[in-house]
Amino acid sequence: MTASDSPASPSEQPTPAAVLQSTPHPYYNQAVHGPYQLANIGDFVTESGATLRSTQLAYVTHGTLNPGRTNAVLMTTWYSGTSKIMEQIFVGPGRALDPEKYFIVIVNQLASGLGTSPHNTPLPWDGPNFPQLSIADDVRAQHTLLTEHLGITQLALVVGGSMGAQQTYEWAVRYPDMVKRAAPIAGFARNTDHDRFYGESLMQAVKSDPGYAGGRYKDLCEVEDGMRRHVGIWAYMGLCPEFYRRQLWKPLGFASATDFVNGFVAALFLQMDPGDLMCKASKWQRGDVSLQTGGDLGAALGRVKARVFVMPISTDQFFPVEDCRLEQQLIAGSELRVIESNWGHFGLFAVEPEYNEQIDRHLNELLALEV
């Protein structure tokens, strides 16, 4: 089934108490990111101890769950991405994630802007009052969606990039008997100090704008200066020197590097809600599977039973290959599969044809492994 031809079941329809604030948003809606469904997973207690009432997750499915319920694939989302871009990049006939073979579920993060998020949640958790979330919260919420709403008790594969990789690791550690294979792309199981400071710089770029007002801004334009600083940080850390040296913005039709930053990076981020982004950045900054094992990363990754391909991007400046390798070596039977790209972390956007070729080759090999 697909999001367009399979309506939500009664348990997935929002009850009156579950309806998110109805103020239209020019970016977070079905027209831009749909079609997607909303599942009400009920009252959700976060790792920080807050209770989000009638929590909703936005998700989309592709393909059909087989009679044995063994062909489910979970795809998780990254910082700036929703299910729409994930399906555009990864899903399709003849691809590794082929809906003719697999039942593919793409779940948007909490605070994605589509489901329960700071900008659309009513009192008492509205806007700046929204509770601190964690990667573990996302994974626990997704587990409820899969097991209680979709009837899925095993996953042939969990795959995601960047923050999606953090969720992939969390799944493999938290639910080792459920996850048969895992492919974390360009992300960590436990965030490094280097990446933590990067996340802090992104957040402070926005929060230091007087218009942010502790998250009490009334309009996106009030935080434009901070969001443009946020864009500037992505322009040099999200990409890499090779991208600019080779002028890889030219084939996309941009007149200069500055034109690319304005037309690609700024055009992406300036549409988004700053409070939603800050909530996600905080999750990203604190991602750590070893919280389940008292800070022992080796013990946490030692829980993994899945077949794992760790897939860093060769030119990624804040999820470097060597840091990914150190984590991969802690996972029994895992393999390091480096994705060659000249786009740095933004290689995730799959602008280079070679990127998709590599992703599909590695995922096909992983899916072919016996488990």
FENZI-V935484 format. One record per backbone hydrogen bond with DSSP energy under -1.0 kcal/mol. CO is the residue of the C=O (numbers start at 1). NH is the residue of the N-H. E is the energy in kcal/mol with one decimal. If there is no record, write none. Layout:
BEGIN
co=CO nh=NH e=E
co=CO nh=NH e=E
END
This chain:
BEGIN
co=2 nh=6 e=-1.4
co=9 nh=12 e=-1.8
co=15 nh=18 e=-1.6
co=27 nh=29 e=-1.5
co=29 nh=33 e=-2.6
co=30 nh=34 e=-2.1
co=37 nh=59 e=-2.4
co=39 nh=57 e=-2.2
co=42 nh=55 e=-2.7
co=44 nh=52 e=-2.9
co=46 nh=49 e=-1.8
co=50 nh=46 e=-3.0
co=52 nh=44 e=-2.8
co=55 nh=41 e=-2.8
co=56 nh=116 e=-2.4
co=57 nh=39 e=-2.6
co=58 nh=108 e=-2.8
co=59 nh=37 e=-3.2
co=60 nh=106 e=-2.8
co=61 nh=3 e=-1.2
co=62 nh=104 e=-2.9
co=66 nh=69 e=-2.0
co=71 nh=103 e=-2.3
co=72 nh=156 e=-2.3
co=73 nh=105 e=-3.2
co=74 nh=159 e=-2.4
co=75 nh=107 e=-1.8
co=82 nh=86 e=-1.6
co=83 nh=87 e=-2.4
co=84 nh=88 e=-1.9
co=85 nh=89 e=-2.1
co=86 nh=90 e=-2.7
co=87 nh=91 e=-1.3
co=92 nh=95 e=-2.0
co=96 nh=98 e=-1.3
co=97 nh=92 e=-1.8
co=98 nh=101 e=-2.1
co=98 nh=102 e=-2.5
co=103 nh=73 e=-2.6
co=104 nh=62 e=-2.0
co=105 nh=75 e=-2.9
co=106 nh=60 e=-2.0
co=109 nh=112 e=-1.5
co=116 nh=111 e=-2.7
co=118 nh=127 e=-2.5
co=120 nh=21 e=-2.9
co=122 nh=125 e=-1.5
co=126 nh=129 e=-2.6
co=127 nh=130 e=-1.9
co=134 nh=138 e=-1.5
co=135 nh=139 e=-2.1
co=136 nh=140 e=-2.7
co=137 nh=141 e=-2.5
co=138 nh=142 e=-2.6
co=139 nh=143 e=-2.3
co=140 nh=144 e=-1.7
co=141 nh=145 e=-2.1
co=142 nh=146 e=-2.8
co=143 nh=147 e=-2.6
co=144 nh=148 e=-2.3
co=145 nh=149 e=-1.4
co=145 nh=150 e=-1.4
co=146 nh=152 e=-2.9
co=155 nh=180 e=-2.7
co=157 nh=74 e=-2.6
co=158 nh=183 e=-2.6
co=159 nh=76 e=-2.0
co=160 nh=185 e=-2.8
co=161 nh=164 e=-2.7
co=162 nh=166 e=-1.7
co=163 nh=167 e=-1.9
co=164 nh=168 e=-2.0
co=165 nh=169 e=-2.6
co=166 nh=170 e=-2.2
co=167 nh=171 e=-2.5
co=168 nh=172 e=-2.2
co=169 nh=173 e=-2.1
co=170 nh=174 e=-2.9
co=171 nh=175 e=-2.6
co=175 nh=178 e=-1.2
co=175 nh=179 e=-1.5
co=178 nh=155 e=-3.2
co=180 nh=307 e=-2.3
co=181 nh=158 e=-1.5
co=182 nh=309 e=-2.0
co=183 nh=160 e=-1.4
co=184 nh=311 e=-2.7
co=185 nh=162 e=-2.5
co=189 nh=289 e=-2.0
co=192 nh=196 e=-2.3
co=193 nh=197 e=-2.5
co=194 nh=198 e=-1.5
co=195 nh=199 e=-2.5
co=196 nh=200 e=-2.0
co=197 nh=201 e=-2.1
co=198 nh=202 e=-2.0
co=199 nh=203 e=-2.1
co=200 nh=204 e=-2.8
co=201 nh=205 e=-1.7
co=203 nh=207 e=-3.1
co=204 nh=208 e=-2.0
co=206 nh=209 e=-1.6
co=209 nh=212 e=-2.1
co=212 nh=215 e=-1.7
co=213 nh=216 e=-1.3
co=219 nh=222 e=-1.5
co=220 nh=223 e=-1.7
co=221 nh=224 e=-1.1
co=223 nh=227 e=-2.5
co=224 nh=228 e=-2.4
co=225 nh=229 e=-1.7
co=226 nh=230 e=-2.2
co=227 nh=231 e=-2.2
co=228 nh=232 e=-2.1
co=229 nh=233 e=-1.8
co=230 nh=234 e=-1.8
co=231 nh=235 e=-2.1
co=233 nh=237 e=-2.4
co=234 nh=238 e=-1.9
co=238 nh=346 e=-2.1
co=240 nh=244 e=-1.3
co=241 nh=245 e=-3.0
co=242 nh=246 e=-2.5
co=243 nh=248 e=-2.3
co=247 nh=250 e=-1.8
co=249 nh=254 e=-1.6
co=250 nh=253 e=-2.4
co=256 nh=260 e=-2.0
co=257 nh=261 e=-2.4
co=258 nh=262 e=-2.4
co=259 nh=263 e=-2.8
co=260 nh=264 e=-2.8
co=261 nh=266 e=-3.3
co=264 nh=268 e=-1.2
co=265 nh=269 e=-2.3
co=266 nh=270 e=-2.6
co=269 nh=272 e=-1.7
co=273 nh=277 e=-2.1
co=274 nh=278 e=-2.5
co=275 nh=279 e=-1.9
co=276 nh=280 e=-2.0
co=277 nh=281 e=-2.9
co=278 nh=282 e=-1.9
co=279 nh=283 e=-1.6
co=280 nh=284 e=-2.7
co=281 nh=285 e=-2.8
co=282 nh=286 e=-1.4
co=284 nh=287 e=-1.4
co=287 nh=191 e=-2.8
co=288 nh=291 e=-1.3
co=289 nh=292 e=-1.7
co=290 nh=293 e=-1.5
co=290 nh=295 e=-3.2
co=293 nh=296 e=-1.2
co=296 nh=300 e=-2.0
co=297 nh=301 e=-2.9
co=298 nh=302 e=-1.4
co=300 nh=303 e=-1.6
co=301 nh=304 e=-1.0
co=307 nh=182 e=-2.4
co=308 nh=335 e=-2.1
co=310 nh=337 e=-3.1
co=311 nh=186 e=-1.6
co=312 nh=339 e=-3.2
co=313 nh=316 e=-1.8
co=320 nh=324 e=-2.0
co=321 nh=325 e=-2.7
co=322 nh=326 e=-1.9
co=323 nh=327 e=-1.3
co=324 nh=328 e=-2.5
co=325 nh=329 e=-2.2
co=327 nh=330 e=-1.7
co=328 nh=331 e=-1.9
co=331 nh=334 e=-1.8
co=335 nh=310 e=-3.0
co=339 nh=314 e=-2.9
co=343 nh=346 e=-1.1
co=344 nh=347 e=-2.0
co=345 nh=348 e=-1.8
co=346 nh=349 e=-2.0
co=347 nh=350 e=-2.3
co=352 nh=355 e=-1.2
co=353 nh=357 e=-1.7
co=354 nh=358 e=-2.1
co=355 nh=359 e=-2.6
co=356 nh=360 e=-2.8
co=357 nh=361 e=-2.1
co=358 nh=362 e=-2.5
co=359 nh=363 e=-2.7
co=360 nh=364 e=-2.6
co=361 nh=365 e=-2.0
co=362 nh=366 e=-2.4
co=363 nh=367 e=-2.9
co=364 nh=368 e=-1.3
co=366 nh=369 e=-1.3
END
